[in-house]
Amino acid sequence: MTIIQQMGQRAKAAARVLSVAGGKKDDALAAIAKALLAHTDKIIKANAVDLENGRNNGLTDALLDRLSLNESRIQGIADGVLKIVTLSDPVGEVLSGKTLKNGLEISKVRVPLGVIGIIFEARPNVTADAATLCLKSGNAVILRGGKEAINSNMCITNIMRNAVESVGLPADSIQLIEDTTRNSSVELMGLSEYLDVLIPRGGAGLIKSVVENAKVPVIETGAGNCHVFVDESADINMAAEIIFNAKTQRPSVCNAIESILVHEAVAQKALPVIKTKLDEKNVELRGCQKTKDILGESVVLSTEEDYFTEFLSYILAVKVVSNIEEAIAHIAKYSTGHSESIVTSDYKNAEKFTAEVDSAAVYVNASTRFTDGGEFGMGAEIGISTQKLHARGPMGLQELTSMKYIIRGNGQIR
């Protein structure tokens, strides 16, 4: 039996304990939050090794930002764990119930998924977010992070395992695969005897690999090619502020926008205002010919590939469209189905946009940066699902459960 198979076996045993752990799960979460803060210096020291290795290996600024941990971010992780403690435990929730004519009482009840595998890249905060959400929802988890964050991940995982064990729950509720070669990833994808579901969290390449090669059920968390459409009735200053926030507040994350579409009726007025705001962060604009005609040589003429690209940096694709129908068609062609926004004062156009745009989150007059488990009141999230089966959008506690039927009788036979 391989090391990963042994981890799967131990996770299966831990999952049985967690499924009936009740309030002990909150005790474990509180212990994790306390331990993460108590060992902040140790985490930062481990993270510094990863950052140095990342710089030496030529990681982009966007990836280094995702990889980086400091006191503030660790405090944020701990706060997120404590927020999960305050959320209702989904396990055992009765979703529906009825009594049949024969007297059988049937209840539909939430239960944990069981053992969850998570493959992710250079974001060590995912280690804590994923593990604690799985724990609260009664699931054991096997984590497989990228080599870029291995020292951070090992440090955080060991801290969490010790905290979980300190309250009497199995340390193997949380496990990390320390082998970061492709072999370990492939083996985890095939661990059908022990894994109930596999969740990839990272770039388009990672997600595609998992979806195409996994032998266990996959919940696909998607890349974020997100859009803002500035309608002809838009408040131009509002549009500029929303676009600025959605692009620059943290450009390396999946809910940051990568393209804007501007109605031709307001493009002459709106684009200079939007550009002036984006210039505060030196955002490079890659626009269509109409955009370039309005804004001049500072705009790089866009290619079709630009509209497909998740830049994850200070680059924004721009297109002037003739109407809302063209905007919706553009989004349908190029979007990854993550998050889109319309800025408009027209109620009918707002309703048309929200009805016809087929993405996990569709906004009216707001930044796409809110597509986040914490911002939606779910606590931390396991990821943003862009598929349509089982879960869609930010995946919190309820999305990490399944259900079963409990039938009570008094001797009925068929």
N, C-alpha and C positions, 0 to 999 in steps of 0.2 A: 504494500500500500504506500503510495507516495505521500509526501508531506502535505500537499494540498488536499488529497483524499482524507488524510487524518484530520485536517482542519474541518473539512466538511462533516465528518463523523462527530467531532466534538461540538460543532455548531448545531447539529441536529439535536443532540442531547440538551444543549443549552436552551434551544428554542422551546422544548417541552416545558422546561422550568419557567421560562419567561411568559409563556402563554397563560399561566395562572399566578403570576407574581403579584398582581394587584398593586397596592401602594408601595411595595418595595422598589418598584421601578422609579418612582419619584425620589425615593431616598438615594438611589444610585445616581440619578441625574444631579441632585443637589451636591452629592459627594464629588461628582465629576467637575462641576462648575468651580467648587472650592479648590479642588486639586489643580485645575488648569491655572487659576490665578496664583496659587502658592508656588507653582513651578514655572512662572512666566520667564524668568531668567534662563532656565534650562531650555525652554522651547525656543527662545530667541537665539540662543547659542547654537542649537541644532539647525535652526533656520538659516543662520549666517553661513554655515557650511554649504547648504544647498544654494544660497544666493551666489556665493563665490564660485561654486562649480558651474552654476548657470551662466554667469558672466563669461567664464573661461570657455564654455561650450557655445557661446554666441546666441543665447536666448534673446528674443526680442524684448523691448521695453514692456510690451503688453503682457508677455508671459512672466517677466520678472515681477511685475506688479501683482499678478495673480498669485505668485509664489511667496511674496513678501509677508512677513508677520512682524508686528511691533506690539508694544504694550496696549495701544488703543485697539488694535484688531483682536488681540487675545481677550481683552476685556469684552469686546463685542461678541466674541464666540461664547464666553462664559455667560453673558447676559442672555444670549439666545438660548442657551441650555436651561437657564432658570425660567425663561418664558415658557418653554415646553412643559415645565413642571406645573405651571398654572393652567395649562390646557386640559380639557376633559379627556379622560382615557377612552379611546374609541372601543377598546376590547370589551365585549359583552353587551354593547348597545343593541337593544332590540329594534330592528328596522321595521318589522311588521309582524302581525300575528292574526290568526283566525282560528275558529273552531268549525270543523266539518260536521256534516249531518250525522256521521257515525260517532261523533264525540271526540275524535282526535284533535288535539290542540297543537297547532303548527306555529312555531316562532322562527323568524329569520333574524339571525344574530351575527354581529361583527366578530371576526376572529383574525388573529395575525396571519400573514402570508406564510410565515415559517422561517426559512433561511434565505436571506437576501444577499446576493453578491453585487458589489459595486465596483466598476472599473472607472477610474478617473485619472486626470492628468495633474498639472502643476498647481493645484489649489489645496494646500494643507488644511484650510478651514473646512473643506468638504469632509475630511476625516472625522472631525468632531460633529459637524452638522448631521452627516449621514448616520453615524453610529448612535447618536442620542435620539434621533427620530425613530430609528429602528427599535431601539431599546424601549421607548415609551409605548410604541405600538405592539410590543410583545414579540418582536422578531430578533433572531440572532443575525449577525452580519459578518460577512467576509469581505474585507476591503483590499483592493489591489490598486494602489496609486502608481504614478509614474516615477521614473528614476530621478526626475528633477527635484522631487520633494521627499525623497526617501528618508532622509535624516529627521526632518520635521515630522513626518508621518509616524515613524517608529517612536519618537519621543512622545508625541501626543497619544498614540495608542497605548503605550505602556502606562502612562498616567491614568488613562481612562480604565484600563483593565484592573489596575490596583484599586481604583476607587469603587468600581463595581463589586469587586471581591470583598471590599471592606464592609459592605452592607449585607453580605450573605448570598449574593447572586453569583452565578458562574462567570469567572473571568473570560471564559470562551464565548460569552455573549458577543464580544467584540474581538475580532482577529484581523491581523494585517498580514498579507503575503509580502514577505521581504525580498523575494526574488523579483526583480523588475525586468527580466528578460522576456522576450515575446513568448517563450515556452510557457511561463506561468499564466500569462493572459489566455493563451489557447486552452490550457488545461482547465482553467476556471470556466471558460465558455462551454466546456463539455462536461461539467460536473453535475450531470442530470440526476444522479442518484441522491444528491444531497441538497442542491440548490432548488428553491421553488421559483425564483425569479432573478433575473440579472438586469442591472440598470447601468448603462454607460453614461458617464457625465464628462463631457469634454468637447473637443473640436469635431468638425464634420468627419474627418478621417477616422477617428476612434469610433464614433458612433456607427459609421458605415461598416467598419470591420466587425463590430460586435453583432449588428443586425444580420449581416450576411453569414457569419460563421458560428454563432451560438447554437448549441443544441438544447438549451433551456429557454423558457419563455423570457422575452425581453420587453421592458418598458423603455421606449426610445425617448431620451431627452434630446431636444433638438438644438441645432445651431440657430443663431438668431440674426437672420437678415430682415431687420425690422424697418418699417416705413412711417413717415408722417406725410399726410396729404394736406396741403394748404388750399382749402376751397375758396371759391371766388367771394364768399361772404365772410371770410375769416377776419378776425381782429389781427392785424399784421404784427403788432407788438407782442400780443399773446403768442402768436405763432413763432416769432423769433425766440422768445423765452423758452417755449416748450422744446423747440428744436435744439437750442443751445444746451438745455438740461439733458435731453435724451441722447445727445451725441457726446457731450464733453464731461458730464458729471463723473462718469467712470467708463471710458470708451472700451475697455477690455472685457466687458461682460456681455452676456448674450442678449440682454434686454436693451442695450444701447442701439440707437438707430444707425443704419448704414446708407439709407437713401431718403431723399425728400422729393415729393412730387408737388409741383406748384401750378395752380390753374392759370392758364394763359391770360385771363382777364385781369389778374392782379400781379402777374409776374414782374412787370416793369416796376411796380411800386414795392412789392414784397421782397424780391431777391436782394436788392441793395441793403435793406434793413436787416435781413437775415445774415447776409455776409458780414456786415459791420459787427454784429454780435459774435459770429463765429470767429472773426479775426482776433478776438480777445484770447483765443486758445490756438491761433495759427492753424485752423482747420483747412486742409487742402480740399478744394472743391473740384470734382470731376463731373462736368456737366455736358448736356446736349448742346447742339449748335445754338439754339435759342437762348439757353442760359449764358453761353459764351458771348453772344451778341449783346446781351444786357449788361453783363458784368466785366467783359473785356478779357485781356490776356492773362489775368491772374487765374482764370479757370482753365483747367486741363480738359481737353475734349474727351468725353467719356467713350468707352467701348462697351459693347454688350456685356462683356465679362465683368465690368465694374458693377453692373446692376445685379449680378449673381453673387457678388463677393461679400463675405463677412469680414470687413477690414480689421475690426478690433483695435483701431487706432484713430488718430485725428485725420481721417479721410472720410469724405462724404460724397456720395453720388447724387446728382441732381438731374431732374428731368421736368421740363415744362409740358403739361398735358392740356388737351383742349376741353376736357370736361370730366365729371366724376366717373363716368363709365370707363374712360381711358385709364384713369387712376386705379380703379378696381381691377381692370384687366391686367394692368402692369403688375400689381401686387399678386394677382393669381398666378402670373407667370414666374416671377422672380422670388417671391417670398418663401421662407422656410416654414411658414405657418406658426410663427411664434407670437409676435405682438405688432399691431399696427394702430395708427392714430389718425383721426381727422380733426382739423381745426376749422370750425365752421360756426356760423350763426343761423344756418338754415336747418330747421328741425327735420324736414323731409330728407335732406341730404345726409344728416346724421343717422336717421333711421335706415336709409338705404345702405349706407356704408356699414353699419353694424350688422345688418341682415345679410349682406352679400359677401363681405370679406370673411373668408374661411380660415381664420387663425385662432389660436388658443385664447388670446386676449385681444379685444378690440376696444379702443378708447375713443372718446369724444372730448376734445379740448383738454387733454392731459398727456403727460409724458409717459412713454413706454417703460420708463425706469421703475414704475410701480409693479411690474410683473415679477413678483418676488413673494415667497412664502411669508416672510416677516411682514411685508407691507400689506399683504392680504389678511393679516391677522391669524396666520396659521403657525406662527413661531418659525423656526428654521425650516428649510425645505430640502427635499432630497434631490430636486432638480425641476426643470420645466419640461413637461411632456408635450410634444407636438404631435403625438399620434392620437388616435381616437378610441382605441380599445382600452378598457379598464380605467385609465386616468388621462386627463388632459389639462394643461396649464400647470401652475405650481402644485407640487405634490407634497402634501403635508401628512398628518397622521392618518386621516381616513383613507387616503390613497394607498397607504401601506397595509391595508387590511383587505380581507376577502369576507365571505360570509358562509355560514352553514345553517342548515335547518335543524331545529330541535323539535321532535314530535313526541308529545306525551299522550299516553293512552291508558286504558284500564282493561286490557285484554282483547282489544280488537284484532281480528284476523281477516284476511282477504280471501 
